[in-house]
């Protein structure tokens, strides 16, 4: 199957431009290996710097977010794994290849053997919250000039926003402050907040921005399920996974159990697993994930009392996606055209 796919890709490159047909032969040096294969031994200089034995096996690597998936304990299909940070990376394993709207990439054996790895994402998540902390901090809060000050403001806004019920803010936002990665693949789109009044509070805006990123994740999930891929639960890692307000909203909006990884450094754990496989401790990365990963620190269950309101808000979110994102005459696109490049 992989050989047929490679041949098909080669034909596609040739159709685009004959010079691209032999791309790998002309640009790639050495064999293409699956993750975790031993590619050689550590040389003396690096062994000394890392305080390791010379000749320690070095593994073929993968992308940092991809390493986080086994590092977070995912070893099979059905679990959407999200690295929550300044942006978000959504990873899903499946047994077959299908066309999914706006997918950043899909590759067979790209993370775990015999499975297709899909990557989606949101181009701005924590960056959106950080922008608001810098520009819309509540009265009495210190400036956000240092990481400590910014963290204090995040905590203050999270605490106040947690006291608001779903829909109470009267606000609805689109999570496109840095463009839309999945599913629209449009970097020219920008953020939207609807529903401001003279009584709108900073915590209401903060909460609606978190809800917007949760709606964006639900849209990604629905893109997967519309293509016939199963998503049974969500597992998260990264710094934002420690925000109880955010994880609760994500569970409520998606209607799925949300598992929080025991480690915030799932990429580092996954990299260690690659090394263990290369050293021969495990037959493959899937086996390493099953044996080395920690159980989730906790599981956040969706609250039935919030589901109807969030379903109604998500319906309106989809209307905004169509109006501001899919419509070629979108006001956001017109505004972008007026800005200097």
Protein Blocks (a to p, Z undefined) as FASTA:
>chain_A
ZZmmmmmmmmmmmmmomklmmmmmmmmgcjdddehiafbdcdfklmmmnopaehiacddd
ddfklmmmmmnopabehiacddddfbdcdddddfbdcddehiabdcehklbghiacdddd
dfbfklmmmmmmmmmccehiacfkbfklmmmmmmmmmmmmmmpcehklopacdfklnopf
blnlpakbccddehiafkbcfklmmmmmmmmmmmmmmmmmmmmmmnopacfbdcdedjkl
mpmklmmmmmmmnopacdddfbfklmmmmmmmmmmmmnopafbfklmmmmmpccdfbdcd
ddfklmmmmmmmmmmmmmmmmmmmmpmklfklmmmmmpcZZ
